[in-house]
């Protein structure tokens, strides 16, 4: 039996303090039409051990109608849900990966576009993670990442 591809409440980045830390100290890159802001951190004590937490956004400036913003976010969540296993497998033990995806394209996308962009983002995020057992890799303190 295969594992289900779900995106439950525990896998979503919602806590204001976590989002603040992510935007203040996280690293960012773009893979058009998505922008990713990410941070490798240690989970809080007593928190459910989710290796990856994600949040999604579509700008009101580009998509004036809430229906359009909600559709873009729905497409992003679906593409993420289907592909996130690659990133979850690469996150080191006792670490948590926070990701915020922002859609930066000028027009409403189709699912194929979002799916391909999400695949590019995930591939880059996996490359950014410290590889287990890599020569010269050091243990990172809480809320820090290796220099790119």
Steps between C-alpha positions, in 0.01 A plus 500: 500500500643839404512802726236761435596840364331732746547859607342518843493782751825378659686542172398863456707790623254713697660621822570874487832466683619233252401718204675803652820301549476362148468843339765655725774234475398269217661473159314561174520420131272514199403230253254685282207522564569409865713663767611281791608620842644222715663429834640185659426502873444277801139430599363647821478271802171314516420573135389229260805378307424611145816513287361768264252781560382717212290811439367641173413849378374681192531882487192717509677750273505249211177314576242751611217251542510263798371221274814529287736512800331198654529306174872573470559395862293184446711408196821564696384286794403214269831506313685512834294215646581273207877568501604580857627145577830583325571782744373314806744217432793743478437691826748393772370326813404730790471794257198674353483677165276807464406615148285790382403496132382819329354498150662782301362439151294771328199289399291208621699180450389153403589199713781388268684829542471495879595131518816555291601808702445311826724219374776756425460654847514161672811397306675821601391465864637144515833630362507774767463250786813369670560146372519231771848353538656761272869557565560818696133553582456657837211498740300819467372682808131576544342731237805525275590365160821447309618787280412456133 
